[in-house]
Amino acid sequence: MESGLRLTERYRLVERLDDGGTMEVWRARDELLDRPVAVKLLTPARAGLHPAFQRGVNRAAGLSCPALETIFDSDQTRDASGRLISYLVTEFLDGTTLADRLRRGPLTAYETAGLCGQIAAALATAHAAGVTHGDLRPGKVVLLRDEVKLVDTGIAGVVRSARGPASHSAEVAPVSDTEAADIRALGALIAACVTPGASEELSALVARCLSQEPPSARRIADLLARDDDPPNQTFAAGPAMASTPQRTKTLRPPPRRRVPRPARLAVLALLVAIPVTAAAAILVSAPRPPVSVQPPTRTEAVPPPRTTTPDTRPTTEPAGTRVRGALGQLRPIVSRGYASGEIRSDVAIDLNNVITNLENDLTTDRIVDVGRRVALLHDKIDTRRRERALTPGLADELNRVLATIQA
């Protein structure tokens, strides 16, 4: 398609924003209503893809949620060669993607909870209508000045299934267009947003999302819900966001309430009483003179104390602890690669699952063949690198950490 082309004598293409190979995204002008719109055209690269694309558009068009992009229209046109092209028209979102934002650094746990809570609410709305996203990742989340938008719901899985020849390889897992796949992708997205270890609550939630029985999107949205004032002001897309202070790691900061005057007086009395009580406790616990105790009058022979040879063997860190420490280094590497686009989303989820399963097995009493499991993980990483599902640099970084386990 070329700039200036008009679709159905109404939508004039202005600027190409993205050409992902399977779908072109254009900034366009709705000349009938005189407003900016986004036009997404499905290129005729895969035969038979148009019906699935149109079904996804039709299902997503009926959704209504503040965090989902609004679909205005859809139709078909032909290119210069006469080939049929399906397209849809959505609201134009003038913001930045979460992937671009994460390149400047991670979010706080507080920001992550608010942002991902809105994404979870959008997924909950879609899932309730039988619609899945299919390719949830930071590049599909747009940050505006006062809101968050999840784009391509219903069609992302269709587009992803036709992206690149690797999707037809027998070694690559097929695209899982299910609600559980969306939840696992949401867990990976939460892990990519926040610094590892910044919040025990978020780490536990990520583990639940990546488990075999993940919670529903509605449940996740409820867990991440915040009670504070304006819920979106920390997600501004501009440079100010990078300088947002670290406000808190608490997911639900309690609202401030005015304390009645009698209660304030009671608190003041308590504050006065505390030093007095503390002083009394110090006096009571002060050292006392030793009390002499008469030795027992029993005449039985007391056996001499046993002499033991001190254990001079060097203490070593348990193997399980060392392995878990190395596995703990792998997860942030995968999350960082996912956020920067160095690893495909389904591969990131798969590696996180393998790491989690090995960690869980190490906490049980069962015998774990760590060497074999690590070797299988090595092979998986090398296979995905050959498939170009993750970059060579990221694969080398993961393998270096695995080498410390086998050392």
C-alpha positions in Angstrom: 0.0 0.0 0.0 1.1 3.6 -0.6 0.5 6.8 1.2 -2.5 8.8 -0.1 -4.5 5.7 -1.1 -8.2 5.9 0.0 -10.0 2.8 1.2 -13.7 2.6 0.5 -13.6 6.3 -0.5 -13.3 7.2 3.2 -10.0 6.2 4.9 -6.9 8.0 3.4 -3.6 6.4 4.3 -1.2 9.0 5.7 1.9 7.3 7.3 3.0 3.7 7.6 3.8 3.0 11.3 4.7 -0.7 11.2 5.2 -3.4 8.6 5.4 -6.7 10.5 5.4 -8.8 7.2 1.9 -10.1 7.9 0.1 -7.0 8.8 0.7 -3.3 7.9 -0.3 -0.6 10.4 -1.0 2.9 9.0 -1.9 6.2 10.5 -4.9 7.3 8.4 -7.6 9.9 8.2 -11.3 9.2 8.4 -12.5 11.8 5.9 -16.1 11.2 6.6 -15.9 12.0 10.3 -12.7 14.1 10.1 -10.7 12.2 12.7 -7.4 10.3 12.9 -7.7 6.5 12.8 -5.4 3.5 12.6 -5.8 1.1 9.6 -4.4 -2.4 9.9 -4.1 -4.3 6.6 -3.6 -8.1 6.4 -1.2 -8.8 3.6 -2.1 -11.7 1.3 0.9 -13.7 2.3 -1.0 -16.8 3.5 -3.9 -18.3 1.7 -7.0 -18.9 3.7 -6.0 -16.4 6.5 -8.7 -13.8 5.6 -11.7 -15.7 7.0 -10.0 -16.3 10.4 -8.9 -12.7 10.5 -12.4 -11.5 9.8 -13.9 -13.8 12.5 -11.4 -12.4 15.0 -12.3 -8.9 14.1 -16.0 -9.6 14.4 -15.7 -11.1 17.9 -13.4 -8.3 19.1 -15.7 -5.6 17.8 -18.4 -6.5 20.3 -16.1 -6.0 23.3 -16.3 -2.9 25.5 -13.6 -2.2 28.0 -11.6 1.0 28.7 -8.3 -0.9 28.3 -9.2 -2.4 24.9 -8.7 -0.5 21.7 -12.0 0.5 20.0 -12.7 -1.1 16.6 -14.6 1.2 14.2 -14.8 -0.7 10.9 -13.5 -3.6 8.8 -13.7 -4.4 5.1 -11.7 -5.8 2.2 -9.9 -4.1 -0.7 -7.5 -5.2 -3.4 -3.9 -4.2 -4.0 -2.3 -3.1 -7.3 -2.0 -6.8 -8.3 -5.7 -7.4 -7.7 -5.1 -9.6 -4.6 -7.7 -9.4 -1.9 -6.7 -7.7 1.4 -8.7 -7.6 4.6 -8.3 -4.6 6.9 -9.8 -3.1 10.1 -10.0 0.4 11.3 -9.4 1.3 15.0 -9.0 4.3 17.1 -5.6 6.0 16.7 -3.4 5.6 19.8 -0.8 8.3 20.1 1.4 6.8 22.7 4.4 4.5 23.3 4.4 0.8 23.7 5.3 -0.9 27.0 8.3 -2.5 25.2 9.7 0.9 24.4 9.1 2.0 28.0 10.8 -1.1 29.5 14.0 -0.3 27.5 14.5 2.6 29.8 14.3 0.4 32.9 11.8 -1.6 34.9 8.7 -0.3 36.6 8.2 -0.3 40.3 6.0 -3.0 41.9 3.3 -0.3 42.5 3.3 0.7 38.8 3.4 -2.9 37.6 0.4 -3.8 39.7 -1.7 -0.9 38.4 -0.7 -1.4 34.7 -1.1 -5.2 34.7 -4.3 -5.0 36.6 -5.8 -3.0 33.8 -4.5 -5.5 31.2 -5.9 -8.4 33.3 -9.3 -6.6 33.4 -9.2 -6.3 29.6 -8.4 -10.0 29.2 -11.3 -10.8 31.6 -13.7 -8.9 29.4 -12.5 -10.7 26.3 -12.5 -14.1 27.9 -16.0 -13.6 29.2 -17.1 -13.2 25.6 -15.1 -16.2 24.4 -12.3 -14.0 22.8 -8.6 -14.6 23.4 -5.7 -12.3 22.6 -3.3 -14.9 21.3 0.0 -12.9 21.3 0.1 -10.8 24.6 3.5 -9.1 25.0 4.9 -5.6 25.8 4.6 -4.5 22.2 0.9 -5.1 22.3 0.4 -2.7 25.2 0.2 1.0 24.5 0.8 3.6 27.2 -1.1 6.9 26.9 -1.0 9.9 29.1 -3.8 8.8 31.3 -4.7 5.2 30.3 -3.5 1.8 29.1 -4.6 0.1 25.9 -4.3 -3.5 24.9 -4.3 -3.8 21.1 -5.0 -6.5 18.5 -7.2 -8.6 20.8 -8.8 -11.4 18.8 -6.6 -11.1 15.8 -3.1 -11.2 17.3 -3.1 -15.0 17.4 -4.2 -15.2 13.8 -1.4 -12.9 12.6 1.2 -14.6 14.8 0.3 -18.1 13.4 1.2 -16.9 9.9 4.4 -15.1 10.9 7.5 -16.6 9.3 8.4 -20.0 8.1 9.4 -21.2 11.5 5.8 -21.5 12.5 5.5 -24.6 10.3 8.5 -26.3 11.9 7.7 -29.6 13.6 10.0 -28.6 16.5 8.1 -25.4 17.3 5.1 -25.7 19.6 1.9 -24.6 17.8 0.2 -21.3 18.7 -2.0 -21.9 21.8 -5.0 -19.7 21.3 -6.6 -20.4 24.7 -7.4 -18.4 27.8 -4.7 -20.3 29.8 -2.1 -19.2 27.1 -3.1 -15.6 27.7 -2.7 -16.0 31.4 0.8 -17.5 31.0 1.7 -14.6 28.7 0.4 -12.2 31.3 2.6 -13.8 34.0 5.6 -13.4 31.7 4.6 -9.8 31.1 4.4 -9.0 34.8 7.8 -10.6 35.3 9.2 -8.4 32.5 7.9 -5.2 34.1 9.3 -5.4 37.6 12.8 -5.9 38.9 13.2 -9.5 40.2 12.7 -9.7 44.0 11.1 -6.2 44.2 7.8 -7.7 45.4 7.1 -11.1 46.9 3.4 -10.7 46.0 4.1 -10.2 42.3 6.6 -13.0 42.2 4.1 -15.4 43.7 1.5 -14.2 41.2 3.8 -14.8 38.3 4.4 -18.4 39.6 0.7 -19.0 39.7 0.2 -17.6 36.2 2.8 -20.0 34.9 1.5 -23.0 36.7 -0.6 -25.8 35.2 -3.8 -24.4 36.7 -3.5 -20.6 36.5 -6.1 -18.2 38.0 -8.6 -16.5 35.8 -8.0 -13.0 34.3 -10.8 -11.7 36.5 -9.1 -13.1 39.6 -5.8 -11.6 38.7 -7.4 -8.2 38.1 -9.0 -8.3 41.5 -5.6 -9.2 43.1 -3.9 -6.3 41.4 -6.7 -3.8 42.0 -5.6 -0.6 43.7 -7.6 1.7 46.0 -5.6 4.8 45.7 -6.2 8.0 43.7 -5.8 8.5 40.2 -5.0 4.9 39.1 -3.3 5.8 35.9 -1.2 8.9 36.5 2.1 7.0 36.9 1.9 5.5 33.4 2.5 8.7 31.5 4.2 7.9 28.2 6.5 11.0 28.3 10.0 11.3 29.8 8.5 12.2 33.2 7.7 8.5 33.6 11.3 7.6 33.8 11.8 9.9 36.8 8.8 8.6 38.7 10.0 8.1 42.3 9.9 4.7 43.9 6.7 5.2 45.8 6.0 1.9 47.5 6.2 -1.8 47.1 2.8 -2.4 48.7 0.2 -3.4 46.2 -2.7 -1.9 48.2 -1.7 1.3 50.0 -4.2 2.0 52.7 -6.3 5.2 52.2 -5.6 8.0 54.7 -8.4 8.6 57.2 -8.8 11.5 59.6 -8.5 10.3 63.2 -11.2 11.7 65.6 -10.1 14.0 68.4 -10.7 11.4 71.2 -8.7 8.8 69.3 -5.8 11.3 68.9 -5.9 11.9 72.7 -5.7 8.2 73.3 -2.8 7.8 70.9 -1.0 10.7 72.7 -1.5 9.0 76.1 -0.2 5.8 74.7 3.0 7.6 73.3 3.6 9.0 76.8 3.1 5.7 78.5 5.5 3.8 76.2 8.7 5.4 77.4 7.7 4.8 81.1 6.9 1.2 80.4 10.2 0.8 78.5 12.1 2.3 81.4 10.4 -0.1 83.8 11.2 -3.0 81.6 14.9 -2.0 81.5 15.1 -1.8 85.2 13.5 -5.2 85.6 15.8 -6.8 83.1 19.0 -5.1 84.5 21.8 -7.5 85.6 21.4 -9.0 89.0 24.1 -10.3 91.4 24.8 -14.0 91.0 23.0 -16.3 93.4 25.2 -19.0 95.0 23.8 -22.5 94.7 25.0 -25.3 97.0 26.4 -28.2 95.0 24.5 -31.5 95.2 25.5 -33.9 98.0 25.2 -37.0 95.9 28.4 -39.0 95.9 27.9 -40.9 92.7 30.9 -40.9 90.4 30.5 -38.5 87.6 31.8 -39.8 84.3 34.6 -37.7 82.8 33.5 -35.5 80.0 33.8 -37.0 76.6 36.4 -35.5 74.4 35.6 -35.2 70.8 37.8 -34.3 67.9 36.7 -31.1 66.2 35.3 -31.6 62.7 37.9 -30.0 60.5 36.1 -31.0 57.3 35.4 -27.9 55.1 31.7 -27.0 55.0 30.3 -26.7 51.4 27.1 -25.1 50.2 24.4 -27.7 49.6 24.1 -28.6 45.9 20.4 -27.9 45.9 20.9 -24.4 47.2 23.6 -23.7 44.6 21.4 -25.0 41.8 18.4 -23.0 43.0 20.6 -19.9 43.1 21.6 -20.4 39.5 18.1 -21.0 38.4 17.1 -17.8 40.1 19.6 -16.0 37.8 18.0 -17.4 34.7 14.5 -16.0 35.2 15.4 -12.3 35.1 17.5 -12.9 32.0 14.5 -14.5 30.3 12.3 -11.6 31.5 14.7 -9.0 30.2 15.0 -10.7 26.9 11.3 -10.9 26.6 10.9 -7.2 27.3 13.6 -6.2 24.8 12.3 -8.5 22.0 15.3 -10.8 22.1 13.2 -13.9 22.8 9.8 -14.9 21.4 6.9 -14.9 23.9 6.1 -18.6 23.7 9.7 -19.5 24.2 10.0 -17.2 27.2 6.9 -18.9 28.7 8.3 -22.4 28.0 11.7 -21.6 29.6 10.1 -20.1 32.6 8.0 -23.3 33.0 11.1 -25.5 32.8 12.9 -23.4 35.4 9.9 -23.4 37.7 9.4 -27.1 37.5 13.0 -27.8 38.3 12.9 -25.4 41.2 9.8 -27.1 42.6 11.3 -30.6 42.2 14.4 -29.5 44.2 12.2 -28.5 47.1 10.7 -32.0 47.4 12.2 -35.3 48.8 12.4 -36.9 45.4 15.7 -37.7 43.7 16.4 -35.2 40.9 18.9 -35.9 38.1 20.1 -32.3 37.9 22.8 -33.0 35.3 20.3 -34.5 32.9 17.7 -31.7 33.5 20.3 -29.0 32.9 21.6 -30.8 29.8 18.0 -30.8 28.4 17.7 -27.1 29.1 21.0 -26.5 27.3 19.6 -28.4 24.3 16.3 -26.5 24.4 18.2 -23.1 24.4 20.4 -24.2 21.5 17.5 -25.4 19.5 15.6 -22.2 19.9 18.7 -20.2 19.0 18.9 -22.2 15.7 15.3 -21.4 15.1 16.0 -17.7 15.7 13.4 -17.7 18.5 16.0 -16.1 20.7 19.2 -14.1 20.0 22.7 -15.7 20.1 23.7 -13.2 22.8 20.8 -14.1 25.1 21.4 -17.8 24.5 25.1 -17.5 25.5 24.1 -15.6 28.6 21.7 -18.3 29.7 24.3 -21.1 28.9 26.9 -19.3 31.0 24.7 -19.5 34.0 23.9 -23.1 33.4 27.6 -23.9 33.2 28.0 -22.8 36.8 25.6 -25.6 37.8 27.6 -28.3 36.0 30.9 -27.0 37.2 
